[in-house]
Amino acid sequence: MNSGPLGLWINSGLADNSNAFPDDSDTIEALEKEIATGKYKFVFIDMISDYIRLEKIKPEDFKKRFIKKYPNVSFILIFEVTKSGDFKGDQGWTHLVDAIMTVEDFLIENRGRYGMGECVVWEEGFKKFNPKKYQEYLDNKTTGTTEVIEEEQTENIPGPVTNVPEFSFQIQ
């Protein structure tokens, strides 16, 4: 299922969306210059661990250079995770965000300052790729502690996404 950023871009329908723009900024300076144009409401940075490693940017520097400087832009940072489930790098990054979401086997687990929870993106895929966790999920579902996106809502995925505000997407 891992098709890489470009494959995800195309398969999600974003390639056909006139409000979505891929960007190949490979330095913090280039990224900042692009965001400074003011045409983005959302900026997705895939593999931010590469920026951190190559540019030596610290969480407090990112907060000052981007989050504080561009308060009307939402930043979605995508980190690589270790086998233990922690992301690579300075754990100080966890203090910059409103929510941390982990996506694995079609299950999104969320935790953050606004609460925690989980949501199945695609129940059939979740059942196939992680049957044990799926059964635990079903057990919890009967107690009302989980949420499933109903099938009729997901049947268009990965079809074209519409009405999406402008944003940037880092392609490696």
Sequence and secondary structure as in RCSB ss.txt:
>XXXX:A:sequence
MNSGPLGLWINSGLADNSNAFPDDSDTIEALEKEIATGKYKFVFIDMISDYIRLEKIKPEDFKKRFIKKYPNVSF
ILIFEVTKSGDFKGDQGWTHLVDAIMTVEDFLIENRGRYGMGECVVWEEGFKKFNPKKYQEYLDNKTTGTTEVIE
EEQTENIPGPVTNVPEFSFQIQ
>XXXX:A:secstr
   HHHHHHHHTTGGG TTEEEE   SHHHHHHHHTTS  SEEEEETHHHHHHHH   HHHHIIIIIIT TT EE
EEE  B TTS BSS GGGGGT SEEEEEETTEEEEEETTEEEEEES HHHHHHH HHHHHHHHHHHTTT  EE  
HHHHTTTTS   S   EEEE  
